[in-house]
Amino acid sequence: MTLARDAQAELVGAAQKLLGVTDLQQRLGGLLPATGGSDEADRGDLRRRGYELLERSSELAEQGESHPAYARILDQLSPDEARILRLLATGGPQAAVDVRTWRPLDVGSTVVAPGLSMIGPNAGCRHAERVPAYLSNLYRLGLIWFSRDKLGDPAPYQVLEAQPDVADAVRAIGRARIVRRSIHLTPFGGHFCQQCLPLDTAEFEALGTVAG
């Protein structure tokens, strides 16, 4: 215990001296393991909760299809993000492109316009300029992933690459290379959409009538 406290004190002192951060010890307190006598109690509580989960998994009544995180995820989504998820669930993976500077053998090439897509207009987003932030949040929640692979159908890329933002990015750097990518739902995201979002048009309209 004494060695652990000494090591923590040395780490905090060195970092404070280097960075001049007065509250660093407080921040590190949440990251470094606790050295007090509550370790065993905390570990016992975690193991008890794990045991209860395993017990519940064998109960016939514990067969609900919804993940316990779904309700919290819904609280962290904007309406536009729900529209994006519905698009991915009903329309499949979406095309995206990066615009890079052209260099021989790609040595020294840099990305000047990453992740351009038609997701905003295709999903009917009210704030299309926020789509990059929306996608970042959906990725943070584990609902989508960004693939380096392109879609099998070239048509969505042809439409995307004719859009003004892509054309402007290419024009701005003169000689450019367009890298085709794609955006997908994760398996977790797919199940979330099935459980939480009205994907069928008739169901969507019926729920809208009830809500209205």
Summary of the structure (lengths in Angstrom):
residues: 212
radius of gyration: 24.3
end to end distance: 61.7
largest distance: 65.8
contacts: 529
relative contact order: 0.13
helix: 57%
strand: 14%
